Amino acid sequence: MTATPEPAQNLIDRDRLNDVNLANQDGHNSFIDQGFTWLVQGFAMSVVIVLGWMSWVIFRQAQPAIEKFGFGFLWTQNWDINELTFGALPYIYGTLVSSAIALIIALPIGLAVAVVTSERFLPPWIRSPIAFVVELIAAIPSVIIGLWGIFVLIPFLQPVQQWLFQHLSWIPIFNSEPAGPSMLIAGIILAIMILPTIAAISREVLIAIPKELRTASASLGATQWETIFRVLLPSAISGILGAAMLGLGRALGETMAVTMVIGNSDQISTSLLNPGNTIPALLANQFAEASDGLHIGALMYLALILFALTLIVNMLAIVLVKFLKPGEA
Amino acid sequence: MKETSITQELYRPLSPARTAFSRGMTTIAFLLSGLALLPLLAILFEILRQGIPNLKWEVLTSLPAPVGMEGLPSGFANAIVGTVIMVGIASLISIPVGVLTAIYLAEFSKGSPIAHLIRFVVTVLSGVPSIVVGVFAYAVVVLTFKGFSAFAGGFALSVIMLPIVILATEEALKLVPTSLRLASSALGASRFQTVFRVTIATALPGITTGVLLAVARAAGETAPLLFTALFSQNWFEGLTSPTASLSVLIYNYASSAYAEQNTLAWTASLILVGIVLLVNVASRIVTSNRFKIR
């Protein structure tokens, strides 16, 4: 027989194999088969139902606030529980700004990790452990990162914040006396938390680039870094954008760590050294005590905004990562 | 053009600018990668430093002592029990639903448009912020039954676990060679028998790994529990009462003004991180071994 023992499945066309009907035509068994097929299909549909149910329930609960405040909710900034006037602007602003800081910090670092762990700078046996350790940060519960933020990161970065205030206070984003918790710290904590997402997905995208592109570029005389900048990164750009969007989606919805280090102030401030607030942080702080219908409605309205925001960002990310693979664009 | 001698060409083929660019970028990339490793090491170091001195038997077996009462044994046994019960409820809901959904996606769908939709929804669901899941559970369970409960917490955690279980199980099922399914069918097995006796049996290590990862993730979730299970200073009082959990305990005690509560938060973190890292590293070893065999 043949000298090379090829695995059986490689000899047969895989796509055609999937069309083979494994269903039994025999009476009794076919009855069980039919029922089983319906059962798994039903359970699979339940996932779609859960997402629809979630959107509908939150939308319905937000109705009182939507009727009362309309779209003006998005750009008014008074949140008073006693007078029952609610405006979402400070929280939307805080959510977007802290996530933007996170993305600005995490994107270059994540790309650096992706490049170092996918290209031939290091021997393979050390490359994947580095990638694994970076990805491990994603596994640490966010409340623990928040605990570390309160007791280690804030005291550690306080001198940095002081320095920024003393020397760069002519820039509007650094023009306030830092008190510890701040928008900047929240952004840095978020950067730490979304770094694994960006690094892992960018790495996968870079590894998926055909080897021919690398060798062709090298044979034209490009150095490794010229190859990275002129060949690899451009062809991986949609995947990298998708990774950034997934990271952004995670940053927008991140709750515990941000709540613990952002300082929870309801004022909009241009200075990043001032405390701020985000939608998830406000939800975490107020939901358990909310009793008035309109207050709960306003919180639900905020949750709905956050839900819609992350849904759009995540869908965009999935499209970018899945459907625009390198080389196909 | 400037003349370059042959020896220069041979020994220094690159212009100084290109060499500098290469070296500079390599240095920057390595520095940034080092920076990326720093937070994890700093977090683990701090958890060990603050958590280990207080890791005594009484911490695992007694209730949190009222603040200011020195000499009383103080711990978070109720939070451990609460976390185990709520993650248990979540597993009971999400594992059957998740595994059956994954079976549909991997075995029955044959690239149908419904399967594409479901896969898309699962990915979207995995990206829904955990606080929004908490809001959902609040609206569905807490508002309906007029009270915070362990069941509400478990329900919220099940929604968090569901997409993780589905994606991991589908991956595990996809690794089972088609020839095994054909062989089973050729021996006269029905589809139902093939799935349960052959496919699932072969993919079991992978499925278990995925389920354990989901359990570890659920055990560390705080946001969905804050206003569904709330918190409690007492022992578990039933599925319809507010229930303590390790993660909410860490949150509450982290911002406490009392040093002994801060210490308890660090010790609870040590236990939680221990479980999470153990599961992650173990699953990494299991999956990488499986890839080597294939």
Interface residues (C-beta under 8 A of the other chain):
Chain A: P7 A8 Q9 I12 R14 L17 N18 D19 V20 L22 A23 N24 D26 N29 S30 I32 D33 F36 T37 L39 V40 Q41 F43 A44 M45 S46 V47 V48 V50 L51 W53 M54 V57 I58 Q61 P108 I109 G110 A112 V113 V115 V116 T117 F121 I130 F132 V133 V134 L136 I137 A139 I140 P141 S142 V143 I144 I145 G146 L147 W148 I150 F151 V152 I192 L195 A199 T223 Q224 W225 E226 I228 L246 G249 R250 L252 G253 E254 T255 M256 M260 P280 L283 A284 F287 A288 L299 M300 A303 L306 F307 T310 L311 N314 M315 A317 I318
Chain B: L14 R18 F21 S22 M25 T26 I28 A29 F30 L32 S33 L35 A36 L37 P39 L40 A42 I43 E46 I47 Q50 P96 V97 L100 T101 I103 Y104 L105 E107 F108 S109 K110 G111 I114 A115 L117 I118 F120 V121 V122 T123 V124 L125 G127 V128 P129 S130 I131 V132 V133 G134 V135 F136 Y138 A139 V140 L143 F148 V159 L162 P163 I166 P177 T178 S179 R181 L182 S185 G188 A189 S190 R191 F192 Q193 T194 V195 A216 R217 A219 G220 E221 T222 A223 L226 F227 L230 S247 I250 Y251 A254 S255 N262 A265 W266 S269 L272 V273 V276 L277 N280 R284
